[in-house]
Amino acid sequence: MLEYFWHAYKVLDRNRLRLLNPDFSLDYLDLQMEREGVKNRHDRRMVIDSLKMARNLDIWDNNITLYTLDRVRNGKITEVYKALVHKGDRGLHGIGPKRASVFIRDIVMIWKLEKHLNTDEDFITCVPIDTHVRRTCERAGICVDSVITPSNDEESDLLLKNAIIDACKSLGGSPLLFDAGAWMLGMGSRSGQDQSRDHGG
């Protein structure tokens, strides 16, 4: 992953003064990335789609982060989520619900914008679900077993997101902080299990 990022970055840096010019060929950029070592076409397409999105954000200085901050502050966080998640011809290639939610959650947390989340739907956009979060929820007794089972099913993820939001709100806590902490705890638990197996424990 880091190798792909570095190769793509070198190409983007070389062309940084031309990237936002609509006359600059994205097909040519794709070819440059492939020659530089970004062999996976899905990785290249994600870069291209991100650039296409940035080109359409003139009033936000073509900056996806500035666009996200503005939308969150104006109560339109779900607009960002829909713009990021790849579905049909919409969104950024390679960006699914989890990656989009991680990005939005971190933006909200870093800039302390949780006060601008007004509905459960707003919170849902920034509570990513993965195996680590499921593992921590199971330990905390937040949700029923049928929802804890690792799955890529969007309906299952939505049930768990709502359970996290409801549990945190009932205790006066932050669903975003819980989600970020749950991921870290789950990662720590996995690392501990791996070490235990390595030592025969």
N, C-alpha and C positions, 0 to 999 in steps of 0.2 A: 504493500500500500504506500509506504513512504517513498519507495523507489519510483512508483508511478507519479506521485505528487511532485517529486523533484524534477523528473523529466518534463512534465507538463509545465511546471513553473518556469523552467529555463526558456521554453518556447514563448510563453506568455510575456515574460520579462523582455525578451528580444523584440517583441512586437507591441510593447505597452503603449506606444504613442499612436498606434493605428487601430487598436482593438475596438474602440467605440465608433470608428468611422464606418458608416453603413456600406461604403464602397470596398472595404477590406473583406476579402473573400474568406468565409468560414471554411469552405472546402480546402482552401490553401492552408489554413491554420490546422485543419485536421491532418492533412498530409505532412506538415511539419512535425506535428506531435508523433505521428507514426514513425517517421524517420528518426526522431530523437529517442525513441524507445518505448513510447506508450503504445504497446501492441494491441491491447484490449480495446476493441471498438466501442464497447459500452462505456469505458472510462473516458474515451475521447468525446463521446456524445454527451456525457454529463457536463464536461467542460464547455462544449459548444452551447448546450442549452442554457447553462448558467450565464454565458456571455450574451446570448440572445435576450434573456430576461433583463440583464443589466442595461442593455441598449435601450430598453423600453422604460427605463426609470429616470428619465431626464430630470424631473422635478426633485428627485432625491439624489442628484449628482451621480446617477448611474450606479448607486451603491445599494446592494441588497440589504445590508445591515441598517442603513438610514431609512430605507423603505419600511423595514420591519418595525423599527422603533416608532415611526410615525403612525403606522397602522395600529399598533398596540395601544399607543397613547390616545388614539381616536376611536377606540372600541371596535376595531375591525381586524382583530387577530385571526379570525377564521378565514379572512381573505388571503392572508399570508400563507396559511396552511394549504389552502386550495391551489395557490400559485406554485407552491413547492412540490407537492405530491404528484408523482407521475401517474397519470391515469388517461389512457387513450392518447389524444394529441395535446393534452394539458400537462403542465408541470415540467420538472427537470428529470431527465432520464437517469435512472438509478437511485432516485430519491423516493423512498416509500414513507409510509406513516411514521415509522420509528425515527428515521433520520431527520425528517422534517420536524418532528416533535422535540427531538434533542436540541436542534438548532434554536427553535423558538423558545423552549424552556430556558436555555442558557442565556439568551438575550434578555428575557424577562427577569431572570435572577440577577444577572450582572448589573443591569440598569435599575433594579429594584422597582419593577413596574407591575407587580402583582395586584396592586390596588386598582389597576385599570381592567382587570378581568372581572366581568360582571355576571356572567352566566356559567352554568356547568359546561355548556358547549365551548366557551372560551377556555376553560381549564382543560377540557379534553384534548385540545390542540397541543398542549404543552406537557402532557404526561405520557412519555414514551413507555412502552411495555416491552420487556424482553425476559429471558429466562431468569436473569438475576433479580429483577423486580418481582417476578412470580414467586421465586424461592423465598424472598423476604416477606412477601404478603402471606405466604403459607405459614411461616413461623409466627407472624403477628396475628394470625387468625382473622385476617381482613375479609377473606372471600371463601366461598364454598369450593370444595375439591374439584368440582366439574369445571371450574373456571381457571384453576391453578395449573392444570395440565399444560405443559409447553405447547404452544400452537401458533401458527401464523394466521389463524382465523380472525378476521377483523371483528366479527361479532363477539368472540370470546375476549378479545382485547378491550373492546368497548365496555363490556360488563365489568372487567377488572378496573378500568379507568374510573368508571362511575363509583365502584366500591371504594377505591382509594379516596376519591373526592369527598364522598359522603362521610367516610370515617374521619378524615382530617378535619372537615368542617364541624363535625359533631364534637370534636375535641379542641376546636379553636386553633388547629394547626394548618400548615401550608402543604397542600398537595404537591407542589413543586419541590419543596425541600425534602418531603418524604420520598418522592420518586428518585431524586438524585441520591439521597442517602441509601435507599433500598438497593439501587444499582451498585453502589460502593460496597455495601454489606454483602450482597450476593457475590460480587467479584472476590471479596476477601474470603468468603466461605469456600468458594471454588478453589482458590489458591491453597487454602488450608487443607482441603481434601486431597488435592494433588500432592502436596508435600507429605501428607499422611501415607498415601499410597507408595510414594517414593521410598519411605522409611519402613514400609511393611506394616503400618498402623491401620 
